[in-house]
Amino acid sequence: MATRRPGSTAVIAVTALAPISWGTTYAVTTEFLPPDRPLFTALMRALPAGLLLLALTRVLPRGTWWVKAAVLGALNIGAFFPLLFVAAYRLPGGTAAVVGSAGPLFVVGLSALLLGQRPALRTLLTGLVAAFGVSLVVLRGAGALDLTGVLAAVASTGSMAAGTVLTKRWDRPDGVGPLALTGWQLTAGGLLIAPIALLAEGAPPALDAPAVGGYLYLALANTAVAYWLWFRGIGRLTATQAGFLGPLSPLTAAVVGWAALGQALTPVQIAGMALASGATLAGQFAGDRRRHPSGPAENNNPVENTGPAENTGPVENIGPATATPPPVPAPRV
Protein backbone atom coordinates (compact mmCIF):
# COMPACT_ATOMS: atom_id res chain seq x y z
CA MET A 1 0.00 0.00 0.00
CA ALA A 2 1.09 3.54 -0.54
CA THR A 3 2.66 5.55 2.23
CA ARG A 4 0.45 8.28 3.62
CA ARG A 5 1.35 11.44 5.37
CA PRO A 6 0.96 11.67 9.15
CA GLY A 7 -2.46 12.73 10.33
CA SER A 8 -2.89 16.46 10.06
CA THR A 9 -4.94 18.61 12.38
CA ALA A 10 -7.69 18.75 9.76
CA VAL A 11 -7.86 14.95 9.49
CA ILE A 12 -8.00 14.60 13.27
CA ALA A 13 -10.74 17.22 13.52
CA VAL A 14 -12.88 15.61 10.82
CA THR A 15 -12.42 12.12 12.28
CA ALA A 16 -13.39 13.46 15.70
CA LEU A 17 -16.83 14.27 14.29
CA ALA A 18 -17.60 10.53 14.40
CA PRO A 19 -17.37 9.98 18.19
CA ILE A 20 -18.95 13.39 18.73
CA SER A 21 -21.91 12.25 16.63
CA TRP A 22 -22.12 8.97 18.54
CA GLY A 23 -22.37 11.00 21.73
CA THR A 24 -25.77 12.30 20.60
CA THR A 25 -27.26 8.80 20.50
CA TYR A 26 -28.29 8.88 24.16
CA ALA A 27 -30.48 11.96 23.77
CA VAL A 28 -32.03 10.81 20.48
CA THR A 29 -32.80 7.37 21.93
CA THR A 30 -34.41 8.61 25.12
CA GLU A 31 -36.36 11.45 23.50
CA PHE A 32 -37.60 9.97 20.21
CA LEU A 33 -37.30 6.18 20.03
CA PRO A 34 -39.44 3.35 21.43
CA PRO A 35 -38.28 2.30 24.91
CA ASP A 36 -36.56 -0.97 25.71
CA ARG A 37 -35.68 -1.88 22.12
CA PRO A 38 -31.88 -1.59 22.10
CA LEU A 39 -31.24 -4.40 19.62
CA PHE A 40 -33.88 -3.17 17.20
CA THR A 41 -32.30 0.28 17.43
CA ALA A 42 -28.86 -1.21 16.75
CA LEU A 43 -30.29 -3.04 13.74
CA MET A 44 -31.97 0.10 12.39
CA ARG A 45 -28.72 1.99 12.69
CA ALA A 46 -26.52 -0.57 10.98
CA LEU A 47 -28.37 -2.45 8.25
CA PRO A 48 -30.21 0.37 6.38
CA ALA A 49 -27.05 2.50 6.43
CA GLY A 50 -24.96 -0.39 5.14
CA LEU A 51 -27.40 -1.24 2.33
CA LEU A 52 -27.57 2.43 1.34
CA LEU A 53 -23.79 2.67 1.04
CA LEU A 54 -23.65 -0.57 -0.92
CA ALA A 55 -26.22 0.84 -3.35
CA LEU A 56 -24.25 4.08 -3.71
CA THR A 57 -20.83 2.51 -4.22
CA ARG A 58 -21.88 -0.66 -6.07
CA VAL A 59 -18.69 -2.33 -4.94
CA LEU A 60 -18.64 -5.78 -3.32
CA PRO A 61 -15.74 -7.50 -1.56
CA ARG A 62 -13.53 -9.85 -3.53
CA GLY A 63 -11.47 -12.84 -2.50
CA THR A 64 -10.34 -12.80 1.11
CA TRP A 65 -12.10 -9.50 1.67
CA TRP A 66 -15.41 -11.33 2.08
CA VAL A 67 -13.97 -12.83 5.25
CA LYS A 68 -12.17 -9.65 6.32
CA ALA A 69 -15.29 -7.52 5.85
CA ALA A 70 -17.32 -10.01 7.90
CA VAL A 71 -14.73 -9.98 10.70
CA LEU A 72 -14.49 -6.18 10.77
CA GLY A 73 -18.27 -5.83 10.59
CA ALA A 74 -18.68 -8.21 13.52
CA LEU A 75 -16.06 -6.46 15.66
CA ASN A 76 -16.96 -2.83 14.86
CA ILE A 77 -20.74 -3.22 14.57
CA GLY A 78 -22.33 -6.64 15.02
CA ALA A 79 -20.75 -7.63 18.33
CA PHE A 80 -20.01 -4.16 19.62
CA PHE A 81 -23.56 -2.77 19.53
CA PRO A 82 -25.33 -5.62 21.39
CA LEU A 83 -22.54 -5.99 23.97
CA LEU A 84 -22.57 -2.28 24.68
CA PHE A 85 -26.34 -2.28 25.18
CA VAL A 86 -26.16 -5.27 27.53
CA ALA A 87 -23.52 -3.48 29.58
CA ALA A 88 -25.47 -0.23 29.66
CA TYR A 89 -28.63 -1.89 30.96
CA ARG A 90 -26.97 -4.10 33.58
CA LEU A 91 -24.35 -1.79 35.07
CA PRO A 92 -25.06 1.08 37.49
CA GLY A 93 -24.69 4.66 36.38
CA GLY A 94 -21.93 5.34 33.91
CA THR A 95 -19.78 2.29 34.65
CA ALA A 96 -20.14 1.11 31.06
CA ALA A 97 -18.95 4.52 29.89
CA VAL A 98 -15.88 4.31 32.11
CA VAL A 99 -14.98 0.88 30.75
CA GLY A 100 -15.49 2.22 27.24
CA SER A 101 -13.23 5.18 27.94
CA ALA A 102 -10.41 2.68 28.50
CA GLY A 103 -10.60 1.98 24.76
CA PRO A 104 -7.34 3.85 24.04
CA LEU A 105 -5.50 1.46 26.36
CA PHE A 106 -7.02 -1.54 24.58
CA VAL A 107 -5.94 -0.04 21.25
CA VAL A 108 -2.41 0.55 22.53
CA GLY A 109 -2.13 -3.06 23.71
CA LEU A 110 -3.53 -4.55 20.50
CA SER A 111 -1.36 -2.23 18.40
CA ALA A 112 1.70 -3.62 20.16
CA LEU A 113 0.50 -7.18 19.48
CA LEU A 114 -0.76 -6.81 15.90
CA LEU A 115 1.05 -3.78 14.48
CA GLY A 116 4.43 -4.07 16.20
CA GLN A 117 4.09 -0.73 17.95
CA ARG A 118 5.80 -0.17 21.29
CA PRO A 119 3.73 2.24 23.37
CA ALA A 120 5.56 5.08 25.06
CA LEU A 121 5.01 5.59 28.79
CA ARG A 122 3.47 8.98 27.99
CA THR A 123 0.82 7.26 25.85
CA LEU A 124 -0.16 4.87 28.64
CA LEU A 125 -0.37 7.66 31.20
CA THR A 126 -2.45 9.76 28.83
CA GLY A 127 -4.88 6.86 28.39
CA LEU A 128 -5.24 6.51 32.17
CA VAL A 129 -5.92 10.23 32.54
CA ALA A 130 -8.60 10.06 29.83
CA ALA A 131 -10.36 7.18 31.58
CA PHE A 132 -10.15 8.95 34.94
CA GLY A 133 -11.57 12.15 33.48
CA VAL A 134 -14.52 10.32 31.94
CA SER A 135 -15.17 8.55 35.25
CA LEU A 136 -15.52 11.93 36.97
CA VAL A 137 -18.11 12.94 34.36
CA VAL A 138 -20.32 9.85 34.30
CA LEU A 139 -20.06 8.08 37.64
CA ARG A 140 -22.76 9.22 40.05
CA GLY A 141 -22.81 6.70 42.84
CA ALA A 142 -21.67 3.30 43.95
CA GLY A 143 -23.69 0.20 43.27
CA ALA A 144 -23.35 -3.56 43.08
CA LEU A 145 -21.63 -4.54 39.86
CA ASP A 146 -23.30 -7.16 37.71
CA LEU A 147 -20.69 -9.65 36.46
CA THR A 148 -22.45 -10.15 33.13
CA GLY A 149 -22.60 -6.40 32.63
CA VAL A 150 -18.92 -5.96 33.46
CA LEU A 151 -17.91 -8.74 31.08
CA ALA A 152 -20.12 -7.28 28.34
CA ALA A 153 -18.60 -3.81 28.84
CA VAL A 154 -15.07 -5.17 28.66
CA ALA A 155 -15.93 -7.31 25.64
CA SER A 156 -17.57 -4.39 23.80
CA THR A 157 -14.54 -2.17 24.39
CA GLY A 158 -12.19 -4.92 23.29
CA SER A 159 -14.31 -5.65 20.23
CA MET A 160 -14.21 -2.06 19.00
CA ALA A 161 -10.50 -1.74 19.79
CA ALA A 162 -9.74 -4.93 17.85
CA GLY A 163 -11.84 -3.69 14.96
CA THR A 164 -9.97 -0.39 14.93
CA VAL A 165 -6.55 -2.04 14.92
CA LEU A 166 -7.47 -4.65 12.30
CA THR A 167 -9.00 -1.93 10.11
CA LYS A 168 -5.66 -0.15 10.33
CA ARG A 169 -3.65 -3.31 9.67
CA TRP A 170 -5.69 -4.56 6.72
CA ASP A 171 -6.34 -1.08 5.30
CA ARG A 172 -8.62 -1.70 2.29
CA PRO A 173 -8.21 -3.25 -1.16
CA ASP A 174 -6.63 -1.22 -3.95
CA GLY A 175 -9.22 0.90 -5.70
CA VAL A 176 -11.77 0.60 -2.88
CA GLY A 177 -12.61 3.78 -0.98
CA PRO A 178 -13.61 4.18 2.67
CA LEU A 179 -17.29 4.59 1.70
CA ALA A 180 -17.42 1.08 0.25
CA LEU A 181 -15.49 -0.37 3.19
CA THR A 182 -17.95 1.29 5.56
CA GLY A 183 -20.89 -0.19 3.66
CA TRP A 184 -19.41 -3.69 3.85
CA GLN A 185 -18.95 -3.50 7.60
CA LEU A 186 -22.34 -1.96 8.39
CA THR A 187 -24.13 -4.54 6.25
CA ALA A 188 -22.21 -7.44 7.76
CA GLY A 189 -22.79 -6.13 11.28
CA GLY A 190 -26.47 -5.49 10.63
CA LEU A 191 -26.99 -9.00 9.26
CA LEU A 192 -25.37 -10.37 12.41
CA ILE A 193 -27.63 -8.30 14.69
CA ALA A 194 -30.89 -9.05 12.82
CA PRO A 195 -31.54 -12.63 14.06
CA ILE A 196 -30.43 -11.72 17.59
CA ALA A 197 -32.86 -8.79 17.69
CA LEU A 198 -35.73 -10.93 16.36
CA LEU A 199 -35.13 -13.70 18.89
CA ALA A 200 -34.57 -11.41 21.86
CA GLU A 201 -37.13 -8.66 21.20
CA GLY A 202 -39.68 -10.13 18.80
CA ALA A 203 -41.42 -8.25 16.02
CA PRO A 204 -40.52 -4.60 15.34
CA PRO A 205 -42.51 -2.02 17.34
CA ALA A 206 -44.99 0.45 15.86
CA LEU A 207 -43.24 3.68 14.93
CA ASP A 208 -44.62 7.21 15.17
CA ALA A 209 -43.25 10.25 13.33
CA PRO A 210 -40.64 11.19 15.98
CA ALA A 211 -39.36 7.60 16.02
CA VAL A 212 -39.06 7.54 12.23
CA GLY A 213 -37.15 10.82 12.33
CA GLY A 214 -34.92 9.50 15.09
CA TYR A 215 -34.08 6.32 13.20
CA LEU A 216 -33.39 8.29 10.03
CA TYR A 217 -30.94 10.47 11.94
CA LEU A 218 -29.25 7.46 13.51
CA ALA A 219 -28.99 5.55 10.23
CA LEU A 220 -27.81 8.45 8.06
CA ALA A 221 -25.87 11.07 10.04
CA ASN A 222 -25.03 9.06 13.16
CA THR A 223 -24.01 5.87 11.37
CA ALA A 224 -23.52 6.07 7.58
CA VAL A 225 -21.73 9.43 7.62
CA ALA A 226 -20.08 9.04 11.03
CA TYR A 227 -18.66 5.59 10.34
CA TRP A 228 -17.47 6.69 6.91
CA LEU A 229 -15.56 9.54 8.59
CA TRP A 230 -14.27 7.09 11.20
CA PHE A 231 -12.92 4.48 8.78
CA ARG A 232 -11.57 7.22 6.52
CA GLY A 233 -9.74 8.65 9.53
CA ILE A 234 -8.34 5.29 10.60
CA GLY A 235 -6.73 5.02 7.17
CA ARG A 236 -4.96 8.36 7.61
CA LEU A 237 -4.18 8.40 11.33
CA THR A 238 -2.45 5.88 13.53
CA ALA A 239 -4.53 3.39 15.51
CA THR A 240 -3.57 5.10 18.76
CA GLN A 241 -4.62 8.51 17.52
CA ALA A 242 -8.04 7.12 16.60
CA GLY A 243 -8.30 5.38 19.95
CA PHE A 244 -7.78 8.61 21.85
CA LEU A 245 -10.74 10.20 20.07
CA GLY A 246 -13.11 7.71 21.74
CA PRO A 247 -13.64 9.64 25.01
CA LEU A 248 -15.23 12.43 22.97
CA SER A 249 -18.37 10.28 22.80
CA PRO A 250 -19.30 10.18 26.52
CA LEU A 251 -18.17 13.80 26.88
CA THR A 252 -20.51 14.82 24.07
CA ALA A 253 -23.33 12.86 25.69
CA ALA A 254 -22.80 14.81 28.92
CA VAL A 255 -22.77 18.16 27.11
CA VAL A 256 -25.92 17.33 25.13
CA GLY A 257 -27.62 16.19 28.33
CA TRP A 258 -26.77 19.52 29.93
CA ALA A 259 -27.69 21.69 26.94
CA ALA A 260 -30.76 19.87 25.62
CA LEU A 261 -32.11 17.75 28.47
CA GLY A 262 -31.56 20.08 31.40
CA GLN A 263 -29.10 17.82 33.20
CA ALA A 264 -26.86 19.77 35.57
CA LEU A 265 -23.08 19.52 35.50
CA THR A 266 -21.24 19.65 38.80
CA PRO A 267 -17.79 21.24 39.25
CA VAL A 268 -16.32 17.73 39.55
CA GLN A 269 -17.86 16.74 36.23
CA ILE A 270 -16.55 19.89 34.56
CA ALA A 271 -13.08 19.12 35.91
CA GLY A 272 -13.39 15.57 34.56
CA MET A 273 -14.37 16.90 31.15
CA ALA A 274 -11.32 19.14 31.14
CA LEU A 275 -9.05 16.21 32.05
CA ALA A 276 -10.54 13.86 29.46
CA SER A 277 -10.49 16.53 26.74
CA GLY A 278 -6.89 17.40 27.51
CA ALA A 279 -5.92 13.72 27.42
CA THR A 280 -7.72 13.27 24.10
CA LEU A 281 -5.75 16.19 22.66
CA ALA A 282 -2.48 14.98 24.13
CA GLY A 283 -3.17 11.51 22.73
CA GLN A 284 -2.83 12.91 19.22
CA PHE A 285 0.80 13.76 19.88
CA ALA A 286 1.99 11.08 22.33
CA GLY A 287 4.42 9.07 20.22
CA ASP A 288 4.52 5.29 20.13
CA ARG A 289 7.84 3.72 19.32
CA ARG A 290 7.69 1.13 16.64
CA ARG A 291 9.89 -1.91 16.14
CA HIS A 292 11.92 -1.79 12.97
CA PRO A 293 13.01 -5.02 11.27
CA SER A 294 16.59 -3.82 10.91
CA GLY A 295 16.99 -2.52 14.44
CA PRO A 296 15.57 -0.24 17.07
CA ALA A 297 15.41 2.85 14.87
CA GLU A 298 12.15 4.71 15.17
CA ASN A 299 9.93 5.92 12.40
CA ASN A 300 7.26 8.45 13.14
CA ASN A 301 5.38 8.46 9.83
CA PRO A 302 2.29 6.27 9.74
CA VAL A 303 2.57 3.82 6.87
CA GLU A 304 -0.29 1.89 5.34
CA ASN A 305 0.64 -1.75 5.67
CA THR A 306 -1.02 -5.10 5.38
CA GLY A 307 1.57 -6.85 7.51
CA PRO A 308 2.21 -6.71 11.22
CA ALA A 309 4.79 -3.93 11.06
CA GLU A 310 2.74 -0.80 11.04
CA ASN A 311 4.14 2.63 11.59
CA THR A 312 2.64 5.00 14.12
CA GLY A 313 3.39 8.61 13.79
CA PRO A 314 2.03 11.43 15.78
CA VAL A 315 -0.39 9.58 17.70
CA GLU A 316 -4.20 8.23 17.11
CA ASN A 317 -9.78 5.45 18.38
CA ILE A 318 -12.43 4.60 19.23
CA GLY A 319 -15.09 4.07 19.21
CA PRO A 320 -16.37 3.76 19.57
CA ALA A 321 -18.51 4.11 21.47
CA THR A 322 -21.82 5.82 21.30
CA ALA A 323 -24.24 6.64 24.01
CA THR A 324 -27.08 4.36 25.03
CA PRO A 325 -30.35 4.91 26.82
CA PRO A 326 -29.48 4.36 30.50
CA PRO A 327 -29.90 7.19 32.97
CA VAL A 328 -26.26 8.19 32.64
CA PRO A 329 -24.70 8.81 29.23
CA ALA A 330 -22.64 5.89 28.00
CA PRO A 331 -20.05 5.87 25.23
CA ARG A 332 -20.92 5.61 21.61
CA VAL A 333 -23.31 3.11 20.28
DRENKE-413808 format. One record per residue (C-alpha): residue in three letters; z, x, y. Coordinates in steps of 0.1 Angstrom, whole numbers, plus 5000, padded with zeros to 4 digits. Each point is the difference from the previous one (the first is absolute). Layout:
BEGIN
+-----+------+------+------+
:   r :    w :    u :    v :
+-----+------+------+------+
: Ala :    Z :    X :    Y :
...
+-----+------+------+------+
This chain:
BEGIN
+-----+------+------+------+
:   r :    w :    u :    v :
+-----+------+------+------+
: Met : 5000 : 5000 : 5000 :
: Ala : 4995 : 5011 : 5035 :
: Thr : 5027 : 5016 : 5021 :
: Arg : 5014 : 4977 : 5027 :
: Arg : 5018 : 5009 : 5031 :
: Pro : 5037 : 4997 : 5003 :
: Gly : 5012 : 4965 : 5010 :
: Ser : 4998 : 4996 : 5038 :
: Thr : 5023 : 4980 : 5021 :
: Ala : 4974 : 4972 : 5002 :
: Val : 4997 : 4998 : 4961 :
: Ile : 5038 : 4999 : 4997 :
: Ala : 5002 : 4973 : 5026 :
: Val : 4973 : 4978 : 4984 :
: Thr : 5015 : 5005 : 4965 :
: Ala : 5034 : 4990 : 5014 :
: Leu : 4986 : 4966 : 5008 :
: Ala : 5001 : 4992 : 4962 :
: Pro : 5038 : 5002 : 4995 :
: Ile : 5005 : 4985 : 5034 :
: Ser : 4979 : 4970 : 4989 :
: Trp : 5019 : 4998 : 4967 :
: Gly : 5032 : 4997 : 5020 :
: Thr : 4989 : 4966 : 5013 :
: Thr : 4999 : 4985 : 4965 :
: Tyr : 5037 : 4990 : 5001 :
: Ala : 4996 : 4978 : 5031 :
: Val : 4967 : 4985 : 4988 :
: Thr : 5014 : 4992 : 4966 :
: Thr : 5032 : 4984 : 5012 :
: Glu : 4984 : 4980 : 5028 :
: Phe : 4967 : 4988 : 4986 :
: Leu : 4998 : 5003 : 4962 :
: Pro : 5014 : 4979 : 4971 :
: Pro : 5035 : 5011 : 4990 :
: Asp : 5008 : 5017 : 4967 :
: Arg : 4964 : 5009 : 4991 :
: Pro : 5000 : 5038 : 5003 :
: Leu : 4975 : 5007 : 4972 :
: Phe : 4976 : 4973 : 5012 :
: Thr : 5002 : 5016 : 5035 :
: Ala : 4994 : 5034 : 4985 :
: Leu : 4969 : 4986 : 4982 :
: Met : 4987 : 4983 : 5031 :
: Arg : 5003 : 5033 : 5019 :
: Ala : 4983 : 5022 : 4974 :
: Leu : 4972 : 4981 : 4981 :
: Pro : 4982 : 4982 : 5029 :
: Ala : 5000 : 5032 : 5021 :
: Gly : 4987 : 5020 : 4971 :
: Leu : 4972 : 4976 : 4992 :
: Leu : 4990 : 4998 : 5036 :
: Leu : 4997 : 5038 : 5003 :
: Leu : 4981 : 5002 : 4967 :
: Ala : 4976 : 4974 : 5014 :
: Leu : 4996 : 5019 : 5033 :
: Thr : 4995 : 5035 : 4984 :
: Arg : 4981 : 4989 : 4968 :
: Val : 5012 : 5032 : 4984 :
: Leu : 5016 : 5001 : 4965 :
: Pro : 5017 : 5029 : 4983 :
: Arg : 4981 : 5022 : 4976 :
: Gly : 5010 : 5020 : 4971 :
: Thr : 5036 : 5012 : 5000 :
: Trp : 5006 : 4982 : 5033 :
: Trp : 5004 : 4967 : 4982 :
: Val : 5032 : 5014 : 4985 :
: Lys : 5010 : 5018 : 5031 :
: Ala : 4996 : 4969 : 5022 :
: Ala : 5020 : 4980 : 4975 :
: Val : 5028 : 5026 : 5000 :
: Leu : 5001 : 5002 : 5038 :
: Gly : 4998 : 4962 : 5004 :
: Ala : 5029 : 4996 : 4976 :
: Leu : 5022 : 5026 : 5017 :
: Asn : 4992 : 4991 : 5037 :
: Ile : 4997 : 4963 : 4996 :
: Gly : 5004 : 4984 : 4966 :
: Ala : 5033 : 5015 : 4990 :
: Phe : 5013 : 5008 : 5034 :
: Phe : 4999 : 4964 : 5014 :
: Pro : 5019 : 4983 : 4972 :
: Leu : 5026 : 5028 : 4996 :
: Leu : 5007 : 4999 : 5037 :
: Phe : 5005 : 4963 : 5000 :
: Val : 5023 : 5001 : 4970 :
: Ala : 5021 : 5027 : 5018 :
: Ala : 5001 : 4980 : 5033 :
: Tyr : 5013 : 4969 : 4983 :
: Arg : 5026 : 5016 : 4978 :
: Leu : 5015 : 5026 : 5023 :
: Pro : 5024 : 4993 : 5029 :
: Gly : 4989 : 5004 : 5036 :
: Gly : 4975 : 5028 : 5006 :
: Thr : 5008 : 5021 : 4970 :
: Ala : 4964 : 4997 : 4988 :
: Ala : 4988 : 5011 : 5034 :
: Val : 5022 : 5031 : 4998 :
: Val : 4986 : 5009 : 4966 :
: Gly : 4965 : 4995 : 5013 :
: Ser : 5007 : 5023 : 5030 :
: Ala : 5006 : 5028 : 4975 :
: Gly : 4963 : 4998 : 4993 :
: Pro : 4992 : 5033 : 5018 :
: Leu : 5024 : 5018 : 4977 :
: Phe : 4982 : 4985 : 4970 :
: Val : 4967 : 5011 : 5015 :
: Val : 5012 : 5035 : 5005 :
: Gly : 5012 : 5003 : 4964 :
: Leu : 4968 : 4986 : 4986 :
: Ser : 4979 : 5021 : 5023 :
: Ala : 5018 : 5031 : 4986 :
: Leu : 4993 : 4988 : 4964 :
: Leu : 4964 : 4987 : 5004 :
: Leu : 4986 : 5018 : 5030 :
: Gly : 5017 : 5034 : 4997 :
: Gln : 5018 : 4997 : 5034 :
: Arg : 5033 : 5017 : 5005 :
: Pro : 5021 : 4979 : 5024 :
: Ala : 5017 : 5019 : 5029 :
: Leu : 5037 : 4994 : 5005 :
: Arg : 4992 : 4985 : 5034 :
: Thr : 4979 : 4973 : 4983 :
: Leu : 5027 : 4990 : 4976 :
: Leu : 5026 : 4998 : 5028 :
: Thr : 4976 : 4979 : 5021 :
: Gly : 4996 : 4976 : 4971 :
: Leu : 5038 : 4997 : 4996 :
: Val : 5003 : 4993 : 5037 :
: Ala : 4973 : 4973 : 4999 :
: Ala : 5018 : 4982 : 4971 :
: Phe : 5033 : 5002 : 5017 :
: Gly : 4986 : 4986 : 5032 :
: Val : 4984 : 4971 : 4982 :
: Ser : 5034 : 4993 : 4982 :
: Leu : 5017 : 4997 : 5034 :
: Val : 4974 : 4974 : 5010 :
: Val : 4999 : 4978 : 4970 :
: Leu : 5033 : 5002 : 4982 :
: Arg : 5024 : 4973 : 5011 :
: Gly : 5028 : 5000 : 4975 :
: Ala : 5011 : 5011 : 4966 :
: Gly : 4994 : 4980 : 4969 :
: Ala : 4998 : 5003 : 4962 :
: Leu : 4968 : 5018 : 4991 :
: Asp : 4978 : 4983 : 4973 :
: Leu : 4988 : 5026 : 4976 :
: Thr : 4966 : 4982 : 4994 :
: Gly : 4995 : 4999 : 5038 :
: Val : 5009 : 5037 : 5004 :
: Leu : 4976 : 5010 : 4973 :
: Ala : 4972 : 4978 : 5014 :
: Ala : 5005 : 5015 : 5035 :
: Val : 4999 : 5035 : 4986 :
: Ala : 4969 : 4992 : 4979 :
: Ser : 4982 : 4983 : 5029 :
: Thr : 5006 : 5031 : 5022 :
: Gly : 4989 : 5023 : 4973 :
: Ser : 4969 : 4979 : 4993 :
: Met : 4988 : 5001 : 5035 :
: Ala : 5008 : 5037 : 5004 :
: Ala : 4981 : 5008 : 4968 :
: Gly : 4971 : 4979 : 5012 :
: Thr : 4999 : 5018 : 5033 :
: Val : 5000 : 5035 : 4984 :
: Leu : 4974 : 4990 : 4974 :
: Thr : 4978 : 4985 : 5027 :
: Lys : 5002 : 5033 : 5018 :
: Arg : 4994 : 5020 : 4968 :
: Trp : 4970 : 4980 : 4987 :
: Asp : 4986 : 4994 : 5035 :
: Arg : 4970 : 4977 : 4994 :
: Pro : 4965 : 5004 : 4984 :
: Asp : 4973 : 5016 : 5021 :
: Gly : 4982 : 4974 : 5021 :
: Val : 5028 : 4974 : 4997 :
: Gly : 5019 : 4992 : 5032 :
: Pro : 5037 : 4990 : 5004 :
: Leu : 4990 : 4963 : 5004 :
: Ala : 4986 : 4999 : 4965 :
: Leu : 5029 : 5019 : 4985 :
: Thr : 5024 : 4976 : 5017 :
: Gly : 4981 : 4970 : 4985 :
: Trp : 5001 : 5015 : 4965 :
: Gln : 5038 : 5004 : 5002 :
: Leu : 5008 : 4967 : 5015 :
: Thr : 4978 : 4982 : 4975 :
: Ala : 5016 : 5019 : 4971 :
: Gly : 5035 : 4994 : 5013 :
: Gly : 4993 : 4963 : 5006 :
: Leu : 4987 : 4995 : 4965 :
: Leu : 5031 : 5016 : 4986 :
: Ile : 5023 : 4978 : 5021 :
: Ala : 4981 : 4967 : 4992 :
: Pro : 5013 : 4994 : 4965 :
: Ile : 5035 : 5011 : 5009 :
: Ala : 5001 : 4975 : 5029 :
: Leu : 4987 : 4972 : 4979 :
: Leu : 5025 : 5006 : 4972 :
: Ala : 5030 : 5005 : 5023 :
: Glu : 4993 : 4975 : 5027 :
: Gly : 4976 : 4974 : 4986 :
: Ala : 4972 : 4983 : 5019 :
: Pro : 4993 : 5009 : 5036 :
: Pro : 5020 : 4980 : 5026 :
: Ala : 4986 : 4975 : 5024 :
: Leu : 4990 : 5018 : 5033 :
: Asp : 5003 : 4986 : 5035 :
: Ala : 4981 : 5013 : 5031 :
: Pro : 5027 : 5027 : 5009 :
: Ala : 5000 : 5012 : 4964 :
: Val : 4962 : 5003 : 4999 :
: Gly : 5001 : 5019 : 5033 :
: Gly : 5028 : 5023 : 4987 :
: Tyr : 4981 : 5008 : 4968 :
: Leu : 4968 : 5007 : 5020 :
: Tyr : 5019 : 5025 : 5022 :
: Leu : 5016 : 5017 : 4970 :
: Ala : 4967 : 5002 : 4981 :
: Leu : 4979 : 5012 : 5029 :
: Ala : 5019 : 5019 : 5026 :
: Asn : 5032 : 5009 : 4980 :
: Thr : 4982 : 5010 : 4968 :
: Ala : 4962 : 5005 : 5002 :
: Val : 5000 : 5018 : 5033 :
: Ala : 5034 : 5016 : 4996 :
: Tyr : 4993 : 5014 : 4966 :
: Trp : 4966 : 5012 : 5011 :
: Leu : 5017 : 5019 : 5028 :
: Trp : 5026 : 5013 : 4976 :
: Phe : 4976 : 5014 : 4974 :
: Arg : 4977 : 5013 : 5027 :
: Gly : 5030 : 5019 : 5015 :
: Ile : 5011 : 5014 : 4966 :
: Gly : 4966 : 5016 : 4997 :
: Arg : 5004 : 5017 : 5034 :
: Leu : 5037 : 5008 : 5000 :
: Thr : 5022 : 5018 : 4975 :
: Ala : 5020 : 4979 : 4975 :
: Thr : 5033 : 5009 : 5017 :
: Gln : 4987 : 4990 : 5034 :
: Ala : 4991 : 4966 : 4986 :
: Gly : 5034 : 4997 : 4983 :
: Phe : 5018 : 5005 : 5032 :
: Leu : 4983 : 4971 : 5016 :
: Gly : 5016 : 4976 : 4975 :
: Pro : 5033 : 4995 : 5019 :
: Leu : 4980 : 4984 : 5028 :
: Ser : 4998 : 4968 : 4979 :
: Pro : 5037 : 4991 : 4999 :
: Leu : 5004 : 5011 : 5036 :
: Thr : 4972 : 4977 : 5010 :
: Ala : 5016 : 4972 : 4981 :
: Ala : 5032 : 5005 : 5019 :
: Val : 4982 : 5000 : 5034 :
: Val : 4980 : 4969 : 4991 :
: Gly : 5032 : 4983 : 4989 :
: Trp : 5016 : 5008 : 5033 :
: Ala : 4970 : 4991 : 5022 :
: Ala : 4987 : 4969 : 4982 :
: Leu : 5029 : 4987 : 4978 :
: Gly : 5029 : 5005 : 5024 :
: Gln : 5018 : 5025 : 4977 :
: Ala : 5024 : 5022 : 5020 :
: Leu : 4999 : 5038 : 4997 :
: Thr : 5033 : 5019 : 5002 :
: Pro : 5004 : 5034 : 5015 :
: Val : 5003 : 5015 : 4965 :
: Gln : 4967 : 4984 : 4990 :
: Ile : 4984 : 5013 : 5032 :
: Ala : 5013 : 5035 : 4992 :
: Gly : 4987 : 4997 : 4965 :
: Met : 4965 : 4990 : 5013 :
: Ala : 5000 : 5031 : 5022 :
: Leu : 5010 : 5023 : 4971 :
: Ala : 4974 : 4985 : 4977 :
: Ser : 4972 : 5000 : 5026 :
: Gly : 5008 : 5036 : 5009 :
: Ala : 4999 : 5010 : 4963 :
: Thr : 4967 : 4982 : 4996 :
: Leu : 4986 : 5020 : 5029 :
: Ala : 5014 : 5032 : 4988 :
: Gly : 4986 : 4993 : 4965 :
: Gln : 4965 : 5004 : 5014 :
: Phe : 5007 : 5036 : 5009 :
: Ala : 5024 : 5012 : 4973 :
: Gly : 4979 : 5024 : 4980 :
: Asp : 4999 : 5001 : 4962 :
: Arg : 4992 : 5033 : 4984 :
: Arg : 4973 : 4999 : 4974 :
: Arg : 4995 : 5022 : 4970 :
: His : 4969 : 5020 : 5001 :
: Pro : 4983 : 5011 : 4968 :
: Ser : 4996 : 5036 : 5012 :
: Gly : 5035 : 5004 : 5013 :
: Pro : 5027 : 4986 : 5023 :
: Ala : 4978 : 4998 : 5030 :
: Glu : 5003 : 4968 : 5019 :
: Asn : 4972 : 4977 : 5012 :
: Asn : 5007 : 4974 : 5026 :
: Asn : 4967 : 4981 : 5000 :
: Pro : 4999 : 4969 : 4978 :
: Val : 4972 : 5003 : 4975 :
: Glu : 4984 : 4971 : 4981 :
: Asn : 5004 : 5009 : 4964 :
: Thr : 4997 : 4984 : 4966 :
: Gly : 5021 : 5026 : 4983 :
: Pro : 5037 : 5006 : 5001 :
: Ala : 4999 : 5026 : 5028 :
: Glu : 4999 : 4979 : 5031 :
: Asn : 5006 : 5014 : 5034 :
: Thr : 5025 : 4985 : 5024 :
: Gly : 4997 : 5008 : 5036 :
: Pro : 5020 : 4986 : 5028 :
: Val : 5019 : 4976 : 4982 :
: Glu : 4994 : 4962 : 4986 :
: Asn : 5013 : 4944 : 4972 :
: Ile : 5008 : 4974 : 4992 :
: Gly : 5000 : 4973 : 4995 :
: Pro : 5004 : 4987 : 4997 :
: Ala : 5019 : 4979 : 5003 :
: Thr : 4998 : 4967 : 5017 :
: Ala : 5027 : 4976 : 5008 :
: Thr : 5010 : 4971 : 4978 :
: Pro : 5018 : 4967 : 5005 :
: Pro : 5037 : 5009 : 4995 :
: Pro : 5025 : 4996 : 5028 :
: Val : 4996 : 5036 : 5010 :
: Pro : 4966 : 5016 : 5006 :
: Ala : 4988 : 5021 : 4971 :
: Pro : 4972 : 5026 : 5000 :
: Arg : 4964 : 4991 : 4997 :
: Val : 4987 : 4976 : 4975 :
+-----+------+------+------+
